C-alpha cells in the first residue's frame, strides 16, 4: 500500500511533486546542469522550481512519501538560512 494513501487522500502528493522529489535525489556536480534540467523537465525557471520545492518539503505528504530526503532537504535549507542570517549579523571589517 502507498504510504501517502495510507495517511488519507489529503496527504497524497501529485505526479509532479513525486517527480520533483525523485529529481532532488540526484546529485549534481555542476549547478548550471541542474538549472538546465529543471527548465527541460519541469518547464519552469530555477527560481520557481525552488519555490515549489520549498513549499513541497514543508508538507506532511512529502515527508510521508520520502522522509529521509525531505529531512535532508530541510536541514540543508535551514543551514543556508542560518548562514545567510549570520552574515547579516556579523559586522563588516
N, CA, C and O atoms as CSV, one atom per row, in Angstrom:
chain,resi,resn,atom,element,x,y,z
A,1,UNK,N,N,0.845,-1.184,0.000
A,1,UNK,CA,C,0.000,0.000,0.000
A,1,UNK,C,C,0.889,1.245,0.000
A,1,UNK,O,O,1.911,1.278,0.684
A,2,UNK,N,N,0.509,2.244,-0.747
A,2,UNK,CA,C,1.239,3.500,-0.840
A,2,UNK,C,C,1.153,4.234,0.496
A,2,UNK,O,O,0.068,4.378,1.060
A,3,UNK,N,N,2.300,4.699,1.003
A,3,UNK,CA,C,2.344,5.364,2.304
A,3,UNK,C,C,1.446,6.587,2.342
A,3,UNK,O,O,0.689,6.772,3.295
A,4,UNK,N,N,1.524,7.428,1.308
A,4,UNK,CA,C,0.715,8.642,1.291
A,4,UNK,C,C,-0.771,8.301,1.278
A,4,UNK,O,O,-1.565,8.988,1.922
A,5,UNK,N,N,-1.157,7.256,0.559
A,5,UNK,CA,C,-2.555,6.844,0.510
A,5,UNK,C,C,-3.014,6.355,1.882
A,5,UNK,O,O,-4.152,6.607,2.279
A,6,UNK,N,N,-2.148,5.664,2.600
A,6,UNK,CA,C,-2.493,5.154,3.925
A,6,UNK,C,C,-2.803,6.291,4.892
A,6,UNK,O,O,-3.565,6.106,5.841
A,7,UNK,N,N,-2.221,7.463,4.661
A,7,UNK,CA,C,-2.461,8.606,5.528
A,7,UNK,C,C,-3.748,9.336,5.177
A,7,UNK,O,O,-4.178,10.225,5.913
A,8,UNK,N,N,-4.360,8.974,4.073
A,8,UNK,CA,C,-5.597,9.615,3.641
A,8,UNK,C,C,-5.385,10.404,2.378
A,8,UNK,O,O,-4.252,10.752,2.048
A,9,UNK,N,N,-6.470,10.699,1.651
A,9,UNK,CA,C,-6.351,11.381,0.372
A,9,UNK,C,C,-5.757,12.774,0.474
A,9,UNK,O,O,-5.115,13.227,-0.473
A,10,UNK,N,N,-5.947,13.473,1.592
A,10,UNK,CA,C,-5.390,14.814,1.722
A,10,UNK,C,C,-3.864,14.796,1.829
A,10,UNK,O,O,-3.215,15.816,1.598
A,11,UNK,N,N,-3.293,13.648,2.177
A,11,UNK,CA,C,-1.850,13.550,2.349
A,11,UNK,C,C,-1.134,13.153,1.067
A,11,UNK,O,O,0.095,13.206,1.010
A,12,UNK,N,N,-1.871,12.758,0.040
A,12,UNK,CA,C,-1.253,12.305,-1.205
A,12,UNK,C,C,-0.638,13.485,-1.955
A,12,UNK,O,O,-1.154,14.602,-1.911
A,13,UNK,N,N,0.466,13.219,-2.640
A,13,UNK,CA,C,1.068,14.243,-3.478
A,13,UNK,C,C,0.893,13.832,-4.929
A,13,UNK,O,O,0.719,12.651,-5.229
A,14,UNK,N,N,0.938,14.793,-5.817
A,14,UNK,CA,C,0.716,14.552,-7.234
A,14,UNK,C,C,1.952,14.042,-7.947
A,14,UNK,O,O,3.030,13.937,-7.362
A,15,UNK,N,N,1.776,13.730,-9.215
A,15,UNK,CA,C,2.868,13.210,-10.029
A,15,UNK,C,C,4.025,14.199,-10.133
A,15,UNK,O,O,5.189,13.810,-10.039
A,16,UNK,N,N,3.704,15.477,-10.328
A,16,UNK,CA,C,4.767,16.484,-10.449
A,16,UNK,C,C,5.581,16.557,-9.167
A,16,UNK,O,O,6.808,16.644,-9.208
A,17,UNK,N,N,4.902,16.521,-8.033
A,17,UNK,CA,C,5.604,16.582,-6.754
A,17,UNK,C,C,6.489,15.353,-6.571
A,17,UNK,O,O,7.612,15.466,-6.080
A,18,UNK,N,N,5.994,14.186,-6.959
A,18,UNK,CA,C,6.815,12.964,-6.894
A,18,UNK,C,C,8.044,13.084,-7.803
A,18,UNK,O,O,9.142,12.667,-7.434
A,19,UNK,N,N,7.846,13.658,-8.991
A,19,UNK,CA,C,8.966,13.843,-9.920
A,19,UNK,C,C,9.997,14.812,-9.352
A,19,UNK,O,O,11.200,14.615,-9.529
A,20,UNK,N,N,9.537,15.845,-8.679
A,20,UNK,CA,C,10.460,16.805,-8.061
A,20,UNK,C,C,11.280,16.122,-6.975
A,20,UNK,O,O,12.492,16.324,-6.897
A,21,UNK,N,N,10.637,15.319,-6.138
A,21,UNK,CA,C,11.371,14.598,-5.094
A,21,UNK,C,C,12.376,13.628,-5.713
A,21,UNK,O,O,13.508,13.528,-5.242
A,22,UNK,N,N,11.973,12.918,-6.760
A,22,UNK,CA,C,12.892,11.992,-7.437
A,22,UNK,C,C,14.070,12.759,-8.029
A,22,UNK,O,O,15.210,12.299,-7.968
A,23,UNK,N,N,13.795,13.915,-8.596
A,23,UNK,CA,C,14.835,14.759,-9.179
A,23,UNK,C,C,15.826,15.209,-8.110
A,23,UNK,O,O,17.031,15.250,-8.356
A,24,UNK,N,N,15.325,15.542,-6.933
A,24,UNK,CA,C,16.186,16.007,-5.846
A,24,UNK,C,C,17.037,14.886,-5.250
A,24,UNK,O,O,18.020,15.168,-4.563
A,25,UNK,N,N,16.690,13.639,-5.492
A,25,UNK,CA,C,17.514,12.525,-5.018
A,25,UNK,C,C,18.833,12.436,-5.785
A,25,UNK,O,O,19.786,11.814,-5.317
A,26,UNK,N,N,18.884,13.053,-6.951
A,26,UNK,CA,C,20.092,13.013,-7.773
A,26,UNK,C,C,21.133,13.986,-7.220
A,26,UNK,O,O,20.799,14.957,-6.542
A,27,UNK,N,N,22.386,13.707,-7.521
A,27,UNK,CA,C,23.476,14.598,-7.124
A,27,UNK,C,C,23.954,15.339,-8.350
A,27,UNK,O,O,24.117,14.744,-9.416
A,28,UNK,N,N,24.177,16.625,-8.209
A,28,UNK,CA,C,24.598,17.457,-9.327
A,28,UNK,C,C,25.979,18.007,-9.051
A,28,UNK,O,O,26.217,18.647,-8.026
A,29,UNK,N,N,26.882,17.751,-9.975
A,29,UNK,CA,C,28.240,18.236,-9.812
A,29,UNK,C,C,28.343,19.711,-10.197
A,29,UNK,O,O,29.106,20.465,-9.592
A,30,UNK,N,N,27.574,20.115,-11.204
A,30,UNK,CA,C,27.633,21.488,-11.704
A,30,UNK,C,C,26.245,22.119,-11.636
A,30,UNK,O,O,25.266,21.537,-12.103
A,31,UNK,N,N,26.168,23.309,-11.052
A,31,UNK,CA,C,24.888,23.984,-10.884
A,31,UNK,C,C,24.170,24.273,-12.181
A,31,UNK,O,O,22.951,24.121,-12.251
A,32,UNK,N,N,24.874,24.680,-13.196
A,32,UNK,CA,C,24.248,25.016,-14.474
A,32,UNK,C,C,23.518,23.844,-15.093
A,32,UNK,O,O,22.473,24.019,-15.720
A,33,UNK,N,N,24.061,22.654,-14.923
A,33,UNK,CA,C,23.420,21.459,-15.472
A,33,UNK,C,C,22.069,21.225,-14.802
A,33,UNK,O,O,21.108,20.830,-15.462
A,34,UNK,N,N,21.996,21.463,-13.516
A,34,UNK,CA,C,20.739,21.258,-12.797
A,34,UNK,C,C,19.697,22.275,-13.249
A,34,UNK,O,O,18.539,21.916,-13.459
A,35,UNK,N,N,20.088,23.530,-13.400
A,35,UNK,CA,C,19.144,24.556,-13.825
A,35,UNK,C,C,18.610,24.262,-15.232
A,35,UNK,O,O,17.430,24.483,-15.508
A,36,UNK,N,N,19.468,23.769,-16.109
A,36,UNK,CA,C,19.037,23.395,-17.465
A,36,UNK,C,C,18.055,22.231,-17.398
A,36,UNK,O,O,17.035,22.233,-18.086
A,37,UNK,N,N,18.362,21.245,-16.575
A,37,UNK,CA,C,17.480,20.090,-16.427
A,37,UNK,C,C,16.128,20.509,-15.836
A,37,UNK,O,O,15.092,19.979,-16.241
A,38,UNK,N,N,16.123,21.435,-14.902
A,38,UNK,CA,C,14.871,21.928,-14.316
A,38,UNK,C,C,13.994,22.530,-15.403
A,38,UNK,O,O,12.800,22.242,-15.477
A,39,UNK,N,N,14.588,23.365,-16.244
A,39,UNK,CA,C,13.823,24.007,-17.313
A,39,UNK,C,C,13.303,22.962,-18.299
A,39,UNK,O,O,12.154,23.033,-18.737
A,40,UNK,N,N,14.152,21.992,-18.647
A,40,UNK,CA,C,13.756,20.965,-19.619
A,40,UNK,C,C,12.694,20.026,-19.071
A,40,UNK,O,O,11.727,19.711,-19.765
A,41,UNK,N,N,12.866,19.574,-17.824
A,41,UNK,CA,C,11.952,18.578,-17.261
A,41,UNK,C,C,10.645,19.161,-16.737
A,41,UNK,O,O,9.583,18.561,-16.898
A,42,UNK,N,N,10.727,20.321,-16.116
A,42,UNK,CA,C,9.554,20.869,-15.432
A,42,UNK,C,C,8.977,22.106,-16.104
A,42,UNK,O,O,7.890,22.558,-15.744
A,43,UNK,N,N,9.695,22.656,-17.076
A,43,UNK,CA,C,9.184,23.818,-17.787
A,43,UNK,C,C,9.028,25.050,-16.924
A,43,UNK,O,O,8.118,25.854,-17.129
A,44,UNK,N,N,9.923,25.198,-15.951
A,44,UNK,CA,C,9.866,26.375,-15.084
A,44,UNK,C,C,11.281,26.871,-14.816
A,44,UNK,O,O,12.257,26.144,-14.997
A,45,UNK,N,N,11.368,28.113,-14.386
A,45,UNK,CA,C,12.679,28.674,-14.051
A,45,UNK,C,C,13.196,28.009,-12.779
A,45,UNK,O,O,12.434,27.413,-12.018
A,46,UNK,N,N,14.483,28.122,-12.569
A,46,UNK,CA,C,15.084,27.563,-11.355
A,46,UNK,C,C,14.494,28.237,-10.115
A,46,UNK,O,O,14.260,27.576,-9.103
A,47,UNK,N,N,14.256,29.536,-10.188
A,47,UNK,CA,C,13.681,30.260,-9.054
A,47,UNK,C,C,12.319,29.697,-8.697
A,47,UNK,O,O,12.039,29.437,-7.526
A,48,UNK,N,N,11.473,29.508,-9.692
A,48,UNK,CA,C,10.133,28.962,-9.454
A,48,UNK,C,C,10.221,27.530,-8.917
A,48,UNK,O,O,9.481,27.154,-8.008
A,49,UNK,N,N,11.131,26.741,-9.488
A,49,UNK,CA,C,11.321,25.362,-9.043
A,49,UNK,C,C,11.648,25.312,-7.551
A,49,UNK,O,O,11.069,24.518,-6.810
A,50,UNK,N,N,12.580,26.166,-7.114
A,50,UNK,CA,C,12.970,26.152,-5.700
A,50,UNK,C,C,11.848,26.673,-4.799
A,50,UNK,O,O,11.747,26.253,-3.646
A,51,UNK,N,N,11.011,27.573,-5.296
A,51,UNK,CA,C,9.841,27.992,-4.530
A,51,UNK,C,C,8.887,26.811,-4.336
A,51,UNK,O,O,8.380,26.582,-3.238
A,52,UNK,N,N,8.653,26.067,-5.421
A,52,UNK,CA,C,7.776,24.892,-5.351
A,52,UNK,C,C,8.388,23.841,-4.429
A,52,UNK,O,O,7.694,23.267,-3.590
A,53,UNK,N,N,9.683,23.591,-4.584
A,53,UNK,CA,C,10.370,22.601,-3.761
A,53,UNK,C,C,10.279,22.958,-2.279
A,53,UNK,O,O,9.980,22.096,-1.452
A,54,UNK,N,N,10.533,24.209,-1.940
A,54,UNK,CA,C,10.483,24.617,-0.531
A,54,UNK,C,C,9.085,24.484,0.050
A,54,UNK,O,O,8.935,24.103,1.211
A,55,UNK,N,N,8.078,24.786,-0.721
A,55,UNK,CA,C,6.705,24.577,-0.252
A,55,UNK,C,C,6.424,23.087,-0.088
A,55,UNK,O,O,5.792,22.663,0.879
A,56,UNK,N,N,6.901,22.309,-1.042
A,56,UNK,CA,C,6.664,20.864,-1.016
A,56,UNK,C,C,7.292,20.209,0.204
A,56,UNK,O,O,6.647,19.393,0.863
A,57,UNK,N,N,8.532,20.547,0.515
A,57,UNK,CA,C,9.201,19.870,1.634
A,57,UNK,C,C,8.646,20.278,2.992
A,57,UNK,O,O,8.972,19.663,4.007
A,58,UNK,N,N,7.812,21.307,3.016
A,58,UNK,CA,C,7.150,21.691,4.262
A,58,UNK,C,C,5.864,20.914,4.498
A,58,UNK,O,O,5.233,21.072,5.543
A,59,UNK,N,N,5.459,20.071,3.539
A,59,UNK,CA,C,4.200,19.335,3.686
A,59,UNK,C,C,4.417,17.979,4.354
A,59,UNK,O,O,5.465,17.350,4.206
A,60,UNK,N,N,3.408,17.557,5.082
A,60,UNK,CA,C,3.443,16.232,5.701
A,60,UNK,C,C,3.393,15.137,4.638
A,60,UNK,O,O,3.952,14.057,4.831
A,61,UNK,N,N,2.723,15.413,3.514
A,61,UNK,CA,C,2.618,14.419,2.443
A,61,UNK,C,C,3.994,14.104,1.863
A,61,UNK,O,O,4.307,12.941,1.613
A,62,UNK,N,N,4.812,15.125,1.650
A,62,UNK,CA,C,6.163,14.894,1.133
A,62,UNK,C,C,6.988,14.129,2.157
A,62,UNK,O,O,7.745,13.226,1.801
A,63,UNK,N,N,6.842,14.486,3.417
A,63,UNK,CA,C,7.565,13.799,4.478
A,63,UNK,C,C,7.167,12.327,4.531
A,63,UNK,O,O,8.019,11.461,4.733
A,64,UNK,N,N,5.889,12.042,4.353
A,64,UNK,CA,C,5.413,10.658,4.355
A,64,UNK,C,C,5.910,9.896,3.126
A,64,UNK,O,O,6.151,8.691,3.195
A,65,UNK,N,N,6.063,10.598,2.005
A,65,UNK,CA,C,6.483,9.966,0.761
A,65,UNK,C,C,7.951,9.578,0.788
A,65,UNK,O,O,8.311,8.475,0.376
A,66,UNK,N,N,8.812,10.487,1.276
A,66,UNK,CA,C,10.255,10.221,1.290
A,66,UNK,C,C,10.879,10.932,2.496
A,66,UNK,O,O,11.477,11.998,2.352
A,67,UNK,N,N,10.738,10.336,3.684
A,67,UNK,CA,C,11.167,11.022,4.912
A,67,UNK,C,C,12.648,11.392,4.947
A,67,UNK,O,O,12.996,12.498,5.361
A,68,UNK,N,N,13.512,10.493,4.522
A,68,UNK,CA,C,14.951,10.796,4.598
A,68,UNK,C,C,15.328,11.956,3.687
A,68,UNK,O,O,16.078,12.842,4.096
A,69,UNK,N,N,14.822,11.963,2.469
A,69,UNK,CA,C,15.120,13.043,1.527
A,69,UNK,C,C,14.567,14.365,2.041
A,69,UNK,O,O,15.281,15.368,2.052
A,70,UNK,N,N,13.329,14.381,2.460
A,70,UNK,CA,C,12.700,15.622,2.911
A,70,UNK,C,C,13.430,16.176,4.137
A,70,UNK,O,O,13.654,17.384,4.223
A,71,UNK,N,N,13.795,15.326,5.068
A,71,UNK,CA,C,14.540,15.795,6.246
A,71,UNK,C,C,15.900,16.355,5.846
A,71,UNK,O,O,16.337,17.369,6.390
A,72,UNK,N,N,16.574,15.702,4.898
A,72,UNK,CA,C,17.874,16.204,4.425
A,72,UNK,C,C,17.711,17.564,3.751
A,72,UNK,O,O,18.497,18.476,4.004
A,73,UNK,N,N,16.704,17.707,2.901
A,73,UNK,CA,C,16.468,18.985,2.224
A,73,UNK,C,C,16.110,20.082,3.214
A,73,UNK,O,O,16.537,21.226,3.051
A,74,UNK,N,N,15.336,19.750,4.234
A,74,UNK,CA,C,15.001,20.738,5.273
A,74,UNK,C,C,16.252,21.174,6.033
A,74,UNK,O,O,16.444,22.363,6.291
A,75,UNK,N,N,17.107,20.202,6.393
A,75,UNK,CA,C,18.352,20.540,7.103
A,75,UNK,C,C,19.239,21.437,6.249
A,75,UNK,O,O,19.801,22.412,6.747
A,76,UNK,N,N,19.366,21.110,4.962
A,76,UNK,CA,C,20.198,21.922,4.069
A,76,UNK,C,C,19.640,23.338,3.953
A,76,UNK,O,O,20.395,24.309,3.994
A,77,UNK,N,N,18.332,23.456,3.809
A,77,UNK,CA,C,17.700,24.776,3.705
A,77,UNK,C,C,17.921,25.572,4.988
A,77,UNK,O,O,18.257,26.756,4.941
A,78,UNK,N,N,17.730,24.915,6.139
A,78,UNK,CA,C,17.918,25.595,7.419
A,78,UNK,C,C,19.361,26.057,7.603
A,78,UNK,O,O,19.606,27.146,8.120
A,79,UNK,N,N,20.306,25.235,7.184
A,79,UNK,CA,C,21.725,25.602,7.296
A,79,UNK,C,C,22.032,26.818,6.421
A,79,UNK,O,O,22.757,27.718,6.847
A,80,UNK,N,N,21.488,26.851,5.206
A,80,UNK,CA,C,21.709,28.011,4.324
A,80,UNK,C,C,21.097,29.272,4.924
A,80,UNK,O,O,21.691,30.348,4.857
A,81,UNK,N,N,19.904,29.139,5.513
A,81,UNK,CA,C,19.261,30.300,6.129
A,81,UNK,C,C,20.063,30.813,7.321
A,81,UNK,O,O,20.212,32.022,7.498
A,82,UNK,N,N,20.585,29.888,8.145
A,82,UNK,CA,C,21.418,30.298,9.283
A,82,UNK,C,C,22.684,30.992,8.798
A,82,UNK,O,O,23.115,31.990,9.375
A,83,UNK,N,N,23.272,30.459,7.741
A,83,UNK,CA,C,24.499,31.060,7.198
A,83,UNK,C,C,24.225,32.479,6.702
A,83,UNK,O,O,25.004,33.393,6.968
A,84,UNK,N,N,23.117,32.660,5.981
A,84,UNK,CA,C,22.776,33.989,5.482
A,84,UNK,C,C,22.480,34.941,6.649
A,84,UNK,O,O,22.884,36.104,6.615
A,85,UNK,N,N,21.787,34.460,7.667
A,85,UNK,CA,C,21.480,35.302,8.818
A,85,UNK,C,C,22.741,35.700,9.558
A,85,UNK,O,O,22.870,36.837,10.011
A,86,UNK,N,N,23.674,34.760,9.682
A,86,UNK,CA,C,24.936,35.028,10.356
A,86,UNK,C,C,25.752,36.077,9.650
A,86,UNK,O,O,26.411,36.894,10.294
A,87,UNK,N,N,25.719,36.067,8.318
A,87,UNK,CA,C,26.468,37.066,7.559
A,87,UNK,C,C,25.879,38.446,7.731
A,87,UNK,O,O,26.612,39.434,7.753
A,88,UNK,N,N,24.563,38.532,7.853
A,88,UNK,CA,C,23.927,39.835,8.027
A,88,UNK,C,C,24.180,40.400,9.413
A,88,UNK,O,O,24.246,41.618,9.582
A,89,UNK,N,N,24.322,39.535,10.405
A,89,UNK,CA,C,24.513,39.989,11.779
A,89,UNK,C,C,25.970,40.283,12.104
A,89,UNK,O,O,26.252,40.997,13.066
A,90,UNK,N,N,26.898,39.748,11.323
A,90,UNK,CA,C,28.298,39.961,11.572
A,90,UNK,C,C,28.726,41.309,11.005
A,90,UNK,O,O,28.482,41.579,9.829
A,91,UNK,N,N,29.364,42.169,11.817
A,91,UNK,CA,C,29.801,43.475,11.304
A,91,UNK,C,C,30.894,43.308,10.260
A,91,UNK,O,O,31.741,42.421,10.369
A,92,UNK,N,N,30.870,44.160,9.257
A,92,UNK,CA,C,31.887,44.111,8.186
A,92,UNK,C,C,33.205,44.664,8.699
A,92,UNK,O,O,33.237,45.561,9.541
A,93,UNK,N,N,34.293,44.108,8.173
A,93,UNK,CA,C,35.624,44.591,8.595
A,93,UNK,C,C,36.125,45.635,7.659
A,93,UNK,O,O,37.223,46.158,7.849
